[in-house]
Amino acid sequence: TLVAAIEQGIDPNTMIDASATAKLPGWEVANINHTNYGTKSIADAFAVSSNTAFARLILSIGPDKVVDVAKRMGITSPLTATGSLTLGSESVTPLEMANAYATIANGGTHYDPECVERIVDRNGSIVVDNSAPKGERAISAEVAHAATEVMKSVVHASEGTGTRAKLDNGQEVAGETGTSSE
C-alpha cells in the first residue's frame, strides 16, 4: 500500500487519520488495543503500524493498484482487490513476502528467488549458474528509495513498532511490522 501510494504521487508526509477505529464501506477496522494515534503523516502511521490509517489509504488509492504493485514486486498468490488486503487478509508465503521486500531493498528491481547459486558436475563443468541473476524493474528506484526511508522509521523512530530490530553495529535497517487482534 505504501509503494502504491508513493507511485500515485502521494507524499509519505501527507497527513492521514489514524484514529482508534474506522467505519468504512463494508467493514470496520481498529488499531491494536484501540490506540488512537490521531492525525499522523503516512510515514508516522507506518512506523506505528496504524491499521486505520492504512485501511483509509488503500481505499483512497484503490485496492487494485496495491494488487498490481504486489504482483510486480513478487507476490504470486492470488490476491483479492479489497481494502483489508493492506492488513494481510490474503494468504501469501513467507518467501513471497521476503521476495517483495527484497525488491524494495534492490532499488526497485525484482529478482526471482534462487536457492542454488551454482551447480558443478564432477568434471568441473557448470550445470547451473545463478550467480548473475537477471532482474526486472518492478518499481522505480525513486519509489523504492522513498519506501525504504519510510520503512527505516519502523526501527529508528521512538514509537516505531520494530525498534528492537536496530543493529548494534549501526548498519541501516528498514522494516515493516503488523499488528492484529482477534
N, C-alpha and C positions, 0 to 999 in steps of 0.2 A: 504494500500500500504506500509506503514511504517513497519507494522508487517511482511508482506510477504517478504519485502526486508531483514529485520533482520533474518528471518528464512532461507533465502538463503545465509546467511553469509556476507551480506553487512553491513559494519560498518557505523553507523549513522554519523561518522566523515568523510566519503568519500565525496569528492568534487563533485558537480554537477552544471551544467549550469542552472542558474535561471534568465536568461536574460528576457527582456521585452516580447518578443514573441517567439513562436516556431512553425515552419512549419514542421509538422510531417506527416507521410504517412496517407492520408485520412482526415486530419483535421489540423486546426491552432488554437493555444491557446495563450492567453495573460494573464499576471498578472494584477491585479486590477490597474486601472489608467496607464496601460502600464509601471509599475515600473520596472526598470532594477536593479535587485539585484546582477548582475554579477555572479561570481562563488562563491558558498557557500557550506558549508557542508550540508548534507541531514538534519541534526538536525536544523541548522540555517534556511534552506529553509522551514522546517516545522514550525518553530517559526513565520515566516513572511507570511506563507500560500502562498508560491510561486506555482502558477498553472503550470508554465512552467517546473519547476524542477520536480514536481510530475508526470506530463504528460510524461516526459522523463524517469523517474524512473519506472513507471508502464510498459512502453513499453520495457524497458530493462530486467525486471524480468518476464514479461508475465502476461497479464490480467487474465488468467486462474488461476494463483497462488493467485491473490488477491480475486477472487471469492471463491476459496477453503477456504482461511483464513476467509473471511467474513461469510461463511456458518458455519464454525466451531465455530465462536465467537457469533453466534446467529441471523444472518440475515436469514430470511426465505423467503423473497420476491424473485421473480425470478430476476436474475442478468445476464446481457449480458457481456461476457468477451471482453470488448472493452477498449481502452485507456482512454476514457472520464469517465469511471467508477470512477476513482480516484478523479474526480472533482464533483461527485454527480449527474451523468446523469441518474441514475436509481432511481425509487421511492421506498423508504423504510419508514416504520413508525417510529415515534419518539421512540416508545417502543423498536423496533428492534435496533435502534442506541444506546439507553441507555443500552440495554442488551449486545450489542457487546462491548461497552466501559467498562461495568461492568466486563466483562471477563478479561480485562487487569487489572482493579483495584483489582480483586480477584486473582491476581497472575497467571493468565492463565487458571483458572478453570471456565468453563461456567455452570451457573445455569439457568434453565428455570425461567422466571419471575412468581412470585406468588403474587397476591394482597391480599390474605387472609392468615394470619398465622395459625389461629386455629378456628374451629367451634365446639362449645359445645352445646349439646342438653339441654333441660330443666331439665334433670336429672343429668347433670354434666358429661355425657359421651362424650368423644371426638369423633366427627364425621369425622373431617378432621384435620390433624396435619401436617402443612408445616414448623414447627419450626426447623426442622433439614433436610434441603433440600439435595438432592443428586446431586452433581456436576460431571462434566465430564471434564477431562483435554483436553483443546482445543488448547492451545499453551504452550510451556514450560515456567516455572517460570522465566528462564533467559531471554527469549524473552519478556515476559511481563514486567520485570524489565527494560530492555533496552528501550522498548517503553515508559514506564512511565517516565523515565529520560528525554527522548526527549520531551515528552508532557509537562513536567514542564516548558520548555523554552518558551512555548506559553504565560505563565503567568509571569514568572520570568525574562526572557531576556528583555533587554531595548527596543528592537524593536519588541518584541512579540506582536501578534495581540490581546491577551487576558489579557493584564496587569491590566486592571480594575477589573479582577476577583480575584486578590490577596486578601487573607483574612487578616484582621487586627490582628487576634489572632496568626498569624504565622503558622497556620496549612498548611501543604503541599497541593498544588493544581496542578493538571495536567489537561490539556485540549486540545482541538482541535477547531480551528475556520476555517471557509471557507470564501472565497471571491468570488464574482461573479460580472459580469457586463453584461448588456443586456440579 
